[in-house]
Amino acid sequence: MTSGSFLIIFIALIALMAVIPFLLKRWEIPQVIALLLAGMLIGPSGIDLVGNLSQFTAWLHGADAVEAATTASHFNTLIASLGSLGLMFLMALAGMEADFKLIKSVRIPVIVLSILTFSIPAVAGYFVYRYFLPQDLAGKLLYASLFASHSVGIVFPVIRELKLSQSRFGASVLISTVITDISSIILLAVSVQIFRQSQNAVSPVAAGLSLFDRFAAHFSGHAMILAFLLVVLGYLCATILVVNIIGKQLMKYFTPGEDVLITIMLAVILGAVVLGELCGINLVVGAFIAGLALSTVVKGKNALLFRRFESIGYGFLIPFLFISIGMSTDFSVFGEMSGWTITVLTVAGLIGSKMISGYGALRFCGFKRRASIAAGLMTVPQLSATLAAAAIGKNLGILQPVFFNAIIVLSIVTTLPVPTLVRLLLKNHEEDFHSAGEFTVPRVLKDEELL
């Protein structure tokens, strides 16, 4: 592969990553969905941009088909690697955005909403997958984690735009979304570990970096799951404590504007990720927990540091994650009736379980019907975290392509209409969202402090 061939393909890809979201923005299609659609368009199931440009550049250089295939293979590997880095950045930023200072103000609604919107969708996802593959425990738990997760990237902008961030309703939905995401990520880690154990029985190479897998042979069944949960709990506590201390110490020696601080912080996050891998914990969990530990460090007077992380992530690396996910979509599976059956049951099961759990939780806490419906709607969108977890499942071999495609369709179907529906519910009924023992929210609930 020549550098000229690589450059031509890379420029074409970057151009499409910029132009397609720009064109779709006029229809208020989120950038993530636009990037997914772009990936589907240019992937092997679409126009196969990388393959065709590889052949074209090989022809320009007088090379043969073997050279073209090598170029395409190397470039696809690069896109997958950038996508993995984007995944790590995405989860680290999601952790940095968390703010638990508000939980005392809305303790009961947060607890009820978190429990119901996690447990009911998780059970629904478990049984949807069980209907098709009843013997696959890892797959059932992974699907349960996908159903249980929320989308902070959709919930927070809607709450902020509708000026609900200083309301009891807005604080309850936002905090419970973060808590539920943490719970779903832990469930994801358990499903990955169970899958690794089943693979280790066939091939010890499957353990990868995990030291836990080397010793897990001493456990079996529920004992292994309990042992792994204890490892996860210990990892969470140790990582949050150590990374937070390191972050605070770094801020004593560097200012937020220094470039070297970004490099050191990245090294700290990567260190937490590697430690998690050694414990058998997927990089998604490690990156999220490292970001959570740094959330208090990069807020307030150090907010410039968070903005710089956002610029690197959302401006460059994270788009490659969603492009690579879109390129992985295999349209051929929709030619089978089972593909459509899985997709329909997945979409219907998730929307139904989310609406029931969100509505029931807020009605139980005394909110009015319209606000309760809006809460159910806000838990429906499945975007960044869900797609990232699905990509992990597909890459590891837990999710078959037909289930992965169902999650892609789910993300598109659930993300696009929700903001509009919530706006319609709010229109001329603002009082329904400021009731049930409404209070004046403390100063910490200002929008800029929630970022």
N, C-alpha and C positions, 0 to 999 in steps of 0.2 A: 504494500500500500504506500503510495507516494503522498507527500505532504500536500501537494496540489489537489489530489483527489479528496483527501480528508477535508481540506478547506472549502472546496466547492459544496460538498454535502452538508458540512456544518453551517455554512452561510445560508443555504436553502432552508435548512431546518429552523434556524433562528428566525429567519424572515417569516416563515409560516407561523411560528409560535407567537410572533408579534402581530401579524396581520389578522389572523383568524379571530382571536379574542377581540381585537379592535372592531372588526366588522360586526361581530355578534353582540357587541355591547349595546347597540342601538335598540335591540330587543330585550335588554336587561337580563341577558344570560350571564350567570356568574363566570368569572375567569376560569375557575376550575373545570366547569362543565365544558367551556369553550376549548380548553386544552385537551380534555378527554376526547371531544369530537374531532379535534385536529389530529390526535394520535390515531384514532380509528381511521380517519381519512388517509393518512400517509403510511399506515402500517401495512404488513403483509396481506391482511384481508381487504385492504383498500387499494390505493394506487401503487403501493410498495415503493415509496419514494427512495429509500436507501438502496434497495436492490437495483432499481432502474438507473439512478444516478451513478451507482458503482459501475454498471455496464457502460454507461456513457463515458465516464472518465477513463475507464480501461480502454475504450475505443480511441479516445483522444491520444492516449499514450502508446497506442499500438500493442496493448497487452491482451492476453487471452481471457477466457471465461473463468479460469481458475483464479487469476488475479482479481477479477471482479467479485467473485464469491468471497475471497479473503478480505477484501476491502469492506464488503457489506458485513461480514462476521465481526471484524474488529470494531467497526463503527457501532454496531448494535450492542457490543459489549461495553463500549464507552457510554452509550445512552443508559444502559442498565446500571452502570456504576454511578453515574451522575444522579440517576433516580434514587439509588440507595442513600447517597449523601443528602439528597433532597428530603427523603423520608426522615432521616435523622434530624435535619433542621426543622422540619415541620413539627415533629413531636416535641423537640426542645422548646420551640416557640410556643406551642400549646401549653406546655408546663409553665413557661414564664408568664403567660397571660392570666394564670389562676390567681385568685385573691380570696382568701378565706377569712379576712377580717370582718366580713359582713354577716357571717353565719349566725352570730348571737342575736341579730335583729330579726331573723326570719327562721328560727331554729325548727319549729314544728312543721311548717310547709316544706322546708328543705328536706327534712328527714322523710316525711311521707312521700314527697314527690320523687326523691332519690330511690327509695325502696321499691315503689310501685313501677316507676319507669325503667328500672333495671330488671326486676324479677319477672314481670309479666311478659315483656318482649323477649327476654332471654328464654323463657319457657316456650314461647311461640316459635322462636328460631330453632330451638332444640328439636321440637316435634315436626317442623317443616322438613328439616334435614333427615330426621329419623324416618319419615314417610318414604323416602327414596333409598337411603342407605342405613338401615337400622343397626348394623354391626359396627359402624365407624364411630367410635366414641370421640376421637380427636376432632373429626369433622363436625359432629353434633355440638360439641362445646365451642368450636370456632364459630359456627353459624349463630350460636346463642350469643357469643360476644359481639358479633356483627349487629345483631338485632338490638342488643342492649345499649350500644354506643349512641351518643348524640353528636351534634355538630355545633361546637362553639362558634365556628366561623360563620354560621348562618344565624344562630340565636342572638349573639351579641350585637351585630349590626342592626338587626330588626328592632331589638329592645332600645338601642341607642337612637335610631332614626325616629321611632315613635315616642321618644321622650319618656320611656318607662323605666329607665335605669334608676330613678330615685323613688320608685314605687315598691311596695311590698311584693307585688306580682313580679316585677322585673327582677328584683334581687333573688326571689325564690327560684325562678326558672333558671337564671344564670348560674347560681351556685350549685344547684342540683345537677345541671348539665356537666359541670366540671367533675363533681363527685362520681356521677355515673360513668363518665369517660374513664376515670381512674379504675373503677371496678371492672369495666369491660376490658381494659388493658390487662389487668391481672388475670382475668378469665382467659384471655388470649394466650398469655404466657403459660397457663396450665395446659391448654389444648396443644400448644406447640411441644411442651415437654412430654405429654402423653404420646404424641406422634413420634417424637425422637426415641422414646423407649421402645415403641413397637418396631421401629426401624433398626435399633441397636440389636434387637433379637436376631435380625437377619444379617446386619453388617455393622461391625464396631466402628467403621469409618464414619457412620452417620452422626456420631457424637460431636464431631467438629471440635470446637474449642472448649466445650462444656466439661468441667471437672465433675460437676454433679452427676453427669451421665456415667462417669467412670465408677462411681460408688453406688449408683441407684440400683444396681443388680441385687443389692442386699434387701431392697424393698420390693413389694409387689402390691398391685391393686390400690386400695384406698390408703395403705401405708405409704406408698410412693407419693401419692397426691398430697397427703398430710405433710410428709417430709419436705416436699417441694414448696408448699405454701409457707412453711416455717423459714425456708431459705429465702423465699421472696420477701417475707416480712422483715427478716434480718437485713436483707439487701436494701429494702426501701428505707428503713430507719438509718442505717449506716451511711447510705449515699446522701440522703437529705441533710444529715448532720455534717458530714465531712465536706461536701461540696459547698454548703452554705458558709461554713467557716472559711474555706479557701477563698470563696468569692469575696467575703467581707475583708479578708486580709489583703487581697489583691487591690481592692479599692482604696486601701490606705497608701499604697505605693504608686498607683497609676491614676490618671484622670480618665474619665469616660471617652475623651476624644483621642487618646493615644492608640495608634494602630496595633502596637504590640499587645495591648490588652485583649483585643479580639482574638488574636492568635492563641494567647494563653488560655482564655476562656474556652475556646474550641478544644484545646488539648485537655482541659478538665472534663468537658462533656464527653469527648472520645474515650477518656480514661474510665469514666463511669459506664459507658457502653461496653467497653472491653471487659471490665469487671463483671458486668451483667452476663455477658456471653460465657465467661468462665463459670458462672453460677448456673448456667443453663437458661438464662433469661434473655429473651429476644431483644434486639437493639431498640425496638419501639419503646419498650418499657424503660430501658436504661436512659434513653434520650429524654423521655417525658419526665422521669424522676429527676434527672440532672437539671432540666429546665425549671421544674417545680422548686428545687432547692435554690435556684438562682433568682426566683421571681421577686423576692424582697430586695435582692442586691441590685437588680436592673430597674427598679421602680423609683419614683420620686426624683430626687436630684440627679440620679444616674440614668434617667430615662433615655438620654442620648445613646447609651450603650445598647438598650433594647431596640431603638430605632435602627441602629447600625446592623444588628443581627437580623432585623426584619428586611432590611435592604438586600443583604447578601442572600437570605433565604428566599423571600418572595420575588426578588428581582432576578435571580439567576438559577439557583439550585432546585427549588421546589417545583417550578414549571416542568423540569425534566422528569420529576416523579409522575406527574399526571400524563405527560406525553408518553412515557414508557408504559403506563397502565393502559392507555388507549391503544397503543400499538400492539399490546398483548391480546387484545380482544379478537376472538375467533368467531367470525360470523357463521361459519359452516355449521356450528352446533345448533343454530336456530332452524336448520333444515329438518331437524328431528322433532317429533311431537313432544318428546320428553323435555326438550329445551324450553319450549313455550310453557309447558305445565309447571316446571320448576320456577320459571320467571314469574308467572301469574301467582302461584302460591306464595312465593317470596314477597312480592309487592303487597299482596292482599294481607298476608300474615303480619307483616311489619306495620303497615298503616293501621290495621285494626287494633293490634296490641298497643301501639303507641297512643292512639286516640283514647282507648279505654283507660289506660293507666294514667295518662296526663289529666284527662277530664275527671276521673274518679278521685285522684289525689287532691286536686284543688277544691272540688265540691265538698270533700270530707273536711277540708280546712276552712270552709265557710265562704269561699269565693263565689261570685255570681256565675251563672251558666255561661255567659259569653266569654268571660275571662278563662273559665275552665276549658272551654273548647279551644281557645287560643293557645293555652298551655299544651294541650294535646297536639295541636298542629306544630308547635315549635319543637317538639321532640321527634317529629317525623323525619325531617331531612337527614339523609345519610351522605356525608360528603368526605372530608379529608381523612378523619380517623378510620372510617369504615373502609374507604378505598385502600388506605395504607395496609390495614389488617388483611383485607382480601388479597392484596398483592403478595403479602407474606405467605398466606395460605397457599396461593397458587405456586409461588416459587419453591416452597418446600414440598409441594406435592400433596398437601392436605385437601385442598379444593380442586376438584376436576374443572376443566374449562367451562362446562355448562353451568356450574354454580357460580363461577367467577363472572361469567357474562350476565347472569341474573343480578348480581350485585351492581354491575355497571349500569344496567337498566334501572335498577332500584334507585341509584344515586341521581340519575337524570330525572326520573319521574317524581321523586320526593322533594327535590331541591327547587325546581323551577317555580311551582305554583304557591308554595307556602308563604313567602313574604307578602304577596298580593292578597291572599286570603286573610292573613292576620290584619293587614291594613283595612280591609273591608269590614272585619269584625269590630275594629276600633272606631271606625268612622261614625261620628255622632253618638258614640256610646262610651266616651272616655270614663264616665263615672263608674262603669262596671269594672274597670281596672284599678280603681282607687277606692276600694271598699274593704270589707272583712277586717275591721280593726286597723284601718290605714293609719300610718304614722308618718311623722316627718323624719325622713331618713337622715342619719348623721352625715357630717361633711365627707366622710370617706367614700360616699357613694357617688361622688362626682365622676362624670364620664371619663375625664382624663386620668383619673386614678384607677379606673377599671381596665385601662388598656394594658 
